[in-house]
Amino acid sequence: MRDFSYYEMRAFLYEREVEKRVEFKLLELESIWFCDRKNVKRKLKKYEQEGRFRYDPGIGRGNLSRLTFARSFQDEVEQAVLACVNNDQLEDIIRFLQLSVPKSWIAEVSKEVQHLFGLHSPDHEKDVLRTVVMNKVSTLDPLVASISLEHYCIQQLGDTLAVYDPITEEVRPHLAYRWISDNNHSSWTFYLRKGVRFHHHRTLTSEDVVYTFRRFQGEKAPMRWLVQDIQEMECLSPYVVHFRLNRPNLLFPRYLCACNLSILPKDEPFAEHKWIGTGPFQLKKRSDTLIVLQAFDQYFLERPFLDEVELYLASEEASEAMIYLNKDHAPHDPAFLKEDVLNKYRYLAFNFRKSPIVRQLKFREALYHLLDMDQMQVDLGRESLVAASSFIPWKSSLPRKSKDEAKRLLAQSGYEGERLTLYANHVPREREEARWFAEMAAAEGISVDCVYFQMKDFYDRSMDQDADFIFMGESASADPYLSILDSFYNESLIYRRFLSEEHLRTIDSMLEGYKIEPDKTKRERWINRIESYVRSEHLILFRYHPVLNRTLPAIIQNIRSADHGYDDFRKSWIEHL
């Protein structure tokens, strides 16, 4: 992997560059290179010796230093990207796409870049898919993983005792081929398939199931709500496991569909970069920028048709650059447009544990009217979103917003000009939307400072002390109602971190009613009650449901939508032309 310090520096200074000359302070390079003055000077000397520029240091306090470059930055970027193409260095290409440079520069070599991504079948012997994913992975440990891409990867690597079928809305057998329970649903017995192999080739037994579940009970796991009803576990035989619950739970098999409960081997301590499960793919490689999944030949169900999937983990800037490169397909290029309203919702959450003013209902109502998605679409030119008023897209309707009502409510709220802090994800789209909201608030006299965080820092609780409110999103799995339980029970997620104890007690009592209700229609009513409570109290403000537009090559057959908006390539294949 090449040294990117030079390109990062030149991208940072490019806006002020005139005729290949630029002036700067050494302090600026210390901040972008994360090193001290001595190492900055060492780097500059090295690049000067390589013939990249002439360096004229500023003499005396306050005088700027100067660089005179040998070549235009566009030429350097194009030549470097071409070198990456010729050497099949895809991770380096992703880093170039993330630079703050005109996308048209990369477009000059877009055909060569596009050739590296997509589907590859060298000699028709091995089918490999290379794709760019807009996200990073902080952890693949099922005890902690709470972000969509993390769940997606775990689903490819592991298997659960049961799976939820979103079409029939039923729980189906998977690692367990059947199960029985007593009349009050507090005792459950699961019968395991024989011959299921882990990636290290040992056969799965009931002891692996007990080991996996005890990991959640034995540690302070954010996802421990999935097993908190389990009072006792017992291996009745190598292929039979019994659970005794401390309370009736009709939905218990539904809990066991959660990918976090993918069964792990008892003889291998969990390791992030040596993920061992029973899933259709095994982990071949993992770095900060790349995850490689390799088909598991001994998978107990049908082996994936794709031999490998390479997931290049990129920022939103890089993903948008890839879209830019793909926007003009040649007429002979067989591609189709896939458009999905994702089973996700974006929202603004209030931190009831920090800010006194957000505890005032009238203040929250005032912000409800200011957060107008119709106005945001016009102001920011947004097209791919659906205004939300519900957790679930098909239940949302267009909410009524009024600036006059916002003014009236704000005047009654007790707001006295205090500065408030809004946290938002550090990607271009979220930054732009946060700034837009801050401007809408400022027009009404509300002072909002925007702070941007990386998703890799989401598990860090420092924002809980600093944020008055946050722009966040939730993503549903195949089972939308299990996802709602996770949203409110998962201690890593915002509801458990930001809502008051009083709010959580009210919601928890309704969730208990939901869990013991045998009738599906009545269970739906419990969810509706929770949603109505959240809306009436303005505990969060719904923003929108994202719409995903993307082009996929037509030679990828049988594309299936997986959980969380990613494509499921277990059943996909390449049609050789």
Summary of the structure (lengths in Angstrom):
residues: 577
radius of gyration: 26.4
end to end distance: 33.8
largest distance: 85.4
contacts: 1775
relative contact order: 0.11
helix: 39%
strand: 24%
